[in-house]
Amino acid sequence: MTTDTHTTHTADEDARNRDIKIYVNGDLVHRDDAKVSVYDSGFMLGDGMWEGMRLYNGTWAFFDEHMDRFFNSCKSVSLDVGIDKAGIMDALTRTAEANGMVTDVHCRLMLTRGVKVKPFQHPSLSQSGPTLVIIMEHSKPVEALQSKGIRLATVPQVRGLPMAQDAKYNSHSKLNCVIACLQAEQAGADEGLMLDPHGFVNTTNACNFFIVRRGAVWTSTGDYCMNGVTRQKVIDLCRANDIPVFEKNYSLYEAYGADEAFLTGTFGAQTPVASIDGKPIGTGTRPVTQRIRELYKALIAEHTGG
């Protein structure tokens, strides 16, 4: 097992996070006092949905896109959010203001089906309404990742078929990805590269995955991966800036032989991949990835007024 594992969510330490206030069903409490019931359906069954968002210059980046995904996911599993998008924004604003947060902030918004009257599976046992928790932290990705890159290992755990558990659900039930993460760690890598049910390259345990071959950007078809907001922004930026981009099936053969590879996610934006299964990716130069990073930074600045 590697002793220097880092991930796409590795952040610089910030002492301010020791005293953050967390939103729990309308109350703002110190992190040490933020608690939910052991009868909560999220704790008991992983029955809930969540979103990860970033605050830049007082603006939540791509809030509408995140809320579209969040409310669509909740509707799909008959989980009543209890408030509308404006209510979510109000809760986010209250939490940010209580913590004096303006920029370089990462948020995990979590909604579960709520407290159960008995410790069993059936959703009807959650009768007191949903549990809404918002955790915000001062958080910046470690800059060293941009030069060092992430080491991936292909793992046995796959992203499954939609009728098993659709990967488009950003659900609290993350065991599939946790297992993939463990398998990667045991292989001496930072994160796991997961295949789809047909053996094509799909995603990692935490992020969407892209490769670059001869100046063209490739990613999976999207059939078996999280419908990432950052993933879609990268695809849109490529199309708007004459960078060839393809959503397609491809195998490890193409991934191993790529000139560049990178991951996308709300926290890290675009994080380069150094190697897959011990095989270095390209020569270490990443001109296409760098251009996409610059285009994405400009998009964030335009969107948030930064």
N, C-alpha and C positions, 0 to 999 in steps of 0.2 A: 504494500500500500504506500502511495506517495506521501511524503511529509510536507510538501509545499503546495498543496492543492489550492487553487484559486478558482473562482467561478465568475460568471457574467454578473453576479450580484455582489462581488467583493467591493466594499466601500471603505473610504477613509474613515477612521475613528473620529467621532464628534462627541465631545463631552456633554453637549447640550441635550443629547438624547437620553441622558440618565434621568432627566426630570420632565419629560414630555407629559402632556395631558392627552388622554385617549377618550374618544367619544364612545359611550356605551348607552345605547337606547336613549339618547337625548341628554345624558349627563356627561360632563367633562371631568375626568378623575385622573389623578396621578397614576403613572404606569404601574406602580406597585399595588394600587388598589383597583385596577381594571380587571374585573372578573366576570365570568359567565357561569351559569349553573352546570353541574355535572349531568343534569337532565337535558341540557340543550341538545337539540338534534344535530347541530354542527359538531359538537364534541363527541356525541354518542355514535353518529353514523356518517359524518362528513356530508350531511344533507344541507347544502348551501352553495351560494355563488359568490364570487369575489371579483374585484377589479384592481389592477395596479395602475396608478396614475402619477404624473409628475407635475409639480408646480414650478413654473418659470415666470419670474417677474410679475408675480401676483395673478397669473393666469394658469388654469389647468389645461395642459396641452391636449387638444383633440377631445375635449370633454364630451361633445355630442356623439362622437364615434364610440367612445367607451360606454356611454350610457345606452346607446343603441344595442350594443352587445350584451350589456348587463341586463337590461329589461327584457330583451329577447330570450336570454337564457332563463331568467326567472319565470317568464310566461310559459316557456316550454316544459318546465317541471312543476307548473301550477303553484309557484311560490309567490305569494302576494307581497310585494315590496312594502306596501303600506303608505308610501309617499310617492310623489311624482319627481321628475328630474329637477324641478325647482327646489323641492324639499331636500334632495340629495345635495344640491349646490349650497343651500343654506347650512346644512350640517358640515360640509367641507369648509365653508367660510368661517363658521364658528370655531371649528377645530384649529384651523390655521391661525386665526386671530388670537386664540387662547395660548398658542405656542409662539407667537411672534414670528411666524414663518412667512416668507415672501418668495424665496427662490431656492433652487437646489434642494427641493423637498420631494420625498417619495411617499406615496400614500397607498395603503392597502385597505380597501373598503370591502367589508365582509357582511353578508346577510345570510342568516340561517333560518330554518323554518320555526325556530323558537323552542321554548321549553316544553318537554313532554310530561304528560301526567303519569306515564308508566314507562319503564326502560325497555321499550320494544320498538320494532321497526315502523309500524304503520303510520303514515303521515297524519292521519286523523288524531293521533295522540298528541300532536302539537296544537294546543288549543288556546294559547295566550297571546298569539301574534308573533311576528318575526323578531329576531335579534339582529340589531344593526350595530356594528363596531367599525370605527375608523381609527387606524393607526397611522400617524404621520411622523416621519423622521427626517432630520437634516441628513442628507445622504448624497454623496458624489461618487461616481465610479472611480476606481483607482486608475490613474493615468498610465501606469506601467503596463496595463493590459493592452494598450494600443500598440506597443512595440513588442511585448512578449507574446501576446496571443493566447488563445485557449487550446488546450490539448483535449481532443475528443477520442473516445473509444467506442467502436460499434458494439452495441449491447444486445443480448438475446431478447429483452423486453421490447415489444413492438407497440406502435400506436394502432389501436384496434379498429374494427369496423364500427360504423355509426350506430348499428343496432345493439352493440355491446355497451359502449359508453362513448358517445360522440365527443371527439377531441375538441369540438367547438364550445363545449360547456367548460367555462372557467370555474370548475366546481371545487368545493372543499375536498372532494374525494380525489386526492392526488397520489394514491398509493402506487399506481402504475408508473408515474414519473419518479417517485421516491425509489422504487425498485431499480429503475434504470440508472438513477444517480448512484445508488450503491454499487451496482455492477460496474459502472465506469470507475468509481473510486477504487474498487478492488482490482481493476485492471491497470491502476496507476495513472489514470487520466483525471481531468478536471470535470468533465461532463460527458454524458452518454449520447451518442448519435443513434437515434432510433429509426428503424425501418418501418415501412407500412406493411400490411398483411401480405402483400405480393412481393416483398423483398426490395422494393425501391426505397431510395433515401428519402427520409421524411423530415425529421425535426430533431432537436435535442430534448433532453428531459425538461429544459427550462425555456428554450428560445426557438424561434424559427431559424431555418438554416438556408444559406445561399452559397453558391459557388460561382466563380468567374472562369470562363474558358474562352480564350481568344477574344477578349473584350466584351463578350456577351455574359449577361447575368442569368443564372438558372436558379429556380427554386422548385419545390414540389408542386404537384397539381393543386394542392390545398384541400384535397378530399379527406385527408386523415390527420390534418394538423390544426392547431389552434388558429382561428381566424384573427391573427395578430394585427393590431392597429398599426404598429411600426412596420410590420411586414407589408401591409397594403400601401403605406406611405412610400416605402422604398420602391415598390413596383410602379406606383404613380409617378414618382420622381424620375425613374428611368425612362418611362414612356414620354414624359414631358421634356426630357433633355437629350433625346436621341441616343440613349444607351440601350442597346438591344436587351430585352428581358423576356424570359420564357418560363411559364408555369408548365412543367412537364414531368413525366416519369424519367428517372435516370438512376443508374446503379452506382454501387461503390466504385466501380471501374472509373466512371467519369469523375467522381469525387476525389479519388486518390490522385488522378492526373490533372486536377484543376490548377490554374495559375494562382488563384486566390480563393479564399472561403471566409465567410463571416456570418455572425449570428445577429439577429435583430430582436429587440425587446424594449419595453417602455423604459426600464432602468438604464441599461447600457447603450441604448440606441443601436449602434453597430459596433460589434466586437470582433476583431479578426481571429481567425483560427490558425494556429501554428502547425498543428499536425492532426492526422486521423490514424488511429491504430499504429502510432509510432512513425508513420510516414510523413515527412515534412511536406507542407503544401506550397508549391511553387518555389520561388527563389528567396522569398522573404520580402520582396517589394510588392506593394499593394496599391497601385495607382487607381484602379477602379473603385476599390473600397474607400480610399481616401476621398475621391471625388464625390461619392455618394454621401460620405460623412459631412462634407462641406455643404452639399445641397440640403441635407437634412437639418444641419445647424441653421442655415438660412431660412428654411421653412419654419423652424421653431421660432426664430427671431421675428419673422413676419407675423406668425400666428399670435405671439405673446407680446409683441411690441418691445422685444429686447434688443 
